[in-house]
Amino acid sequence: MPILKLRQDDERAEAEFELDYLTSLTTRERFELMLRKSREMALLLRRHERRRTTQVTKRT
């Protein structure tokens, strides 16, 4: 996987780099990447116990 190196933050260059990388993949590679990331997210959710999001409570 290629690595992008920039002297300063440049969101446009980062987005172009990401899109160029994703369009260079075959359909099979994109699905494999998607499935691998989905498994990674499921593992993280299990590891961190699917905590509920914090809620703001009003003081009365």
C-alpha positions as CSV (number, residue, x, y, z in Angstrom):
1,M,0.0,0.0,0.0
2,P,1.5,3.4,-1.0
3,I,2.1,6.1,1.6
4,L,1.3,9.8,1.1
5,K,3.9,12.2,2.5
6,L,3.0,15.9,2.7
7,R,4.9,18.8,4.2
8,Q,1.6,20.5,5.4
9,D,-1.9,19.2,5.9
10,D,-3.7,19.2,2.5
11,E,-7.2,17.6,2.6
12,R,-7.6,17.8,-1.1
13,A,-4.3,15.9,-1.8
14,E,-5.3,13.3,0.8
15,A,-8.7,12.8,-0.8
16,E,-7.2,12.5,-4.3
17,F,-4.6,10.1,-3.1
18,E,-7.2,7.9,-1.4
19,L,-9.5,7.9,-4.5
20,D,-6.5,7.1,-6.8
21,Y,-5.6,4.2,-4.5
22,L,-9.2,2.9,-4.3
23,T,-9.7,3.1,-8.1
24,S,-6.5,1.2,-8.7
25,L,-8.0,-1.8,-6.9
26,T,-10.0,-4.5,-8.6
27,T,-13.6,-5.1,-7.5
28,R,-12.4,-8.3,-5.7
29,E,-9.7,-6.3,-3.8
30,R,-12.2,-3.6,-2.8
31,F,-14.6,-6.2,-1.4
32,E,-11.8,-8.0,0.4
33,L,-10.7,-4.6,1.9
34,M,-14.3,-3.8,2.9
35,L,-14.8,-7.3,4.6
36,R,-11.4,-7.1,6.4
37,K,-12.3,-3.6,7.8
38,S,-15.8,-4.9,8.8
39,R,-14.2,-7.7,10.7
40,E,-11.8,-5.3,12.3
41,M,-14.6,-3.0,13.4
42,A,-16.6,-6.0,14.8
43,L,-13.5,-7.1,16.8
44,L,-13.0,-3.6,18.2
45,L,-16.7,-3.4,19.2
46,R,-16.4,-6.8,21.0
47,R,-13.2,-5.8,22.6
48,H,-14.6,-2.5,23.9
49,E,-18.0,-3.9,24.9
50,R,-20.1,-1.8,22.6
51,R,-20.4,1.0,25.0
52,R,-23.4,3.3,24.7
53,T,-22.8,6.8,23.5
54,T,-22.6,9.5,26.2
55,Q,-25.8,11.5,26.8
56,V,-26.1,15.0,27.9
57,T,-28.3,15.4,31.0
58,K,-30.0,18.6,32.1
59,R,-29.5,19.9,35.6
60,T,-32.7,21.0,37.2
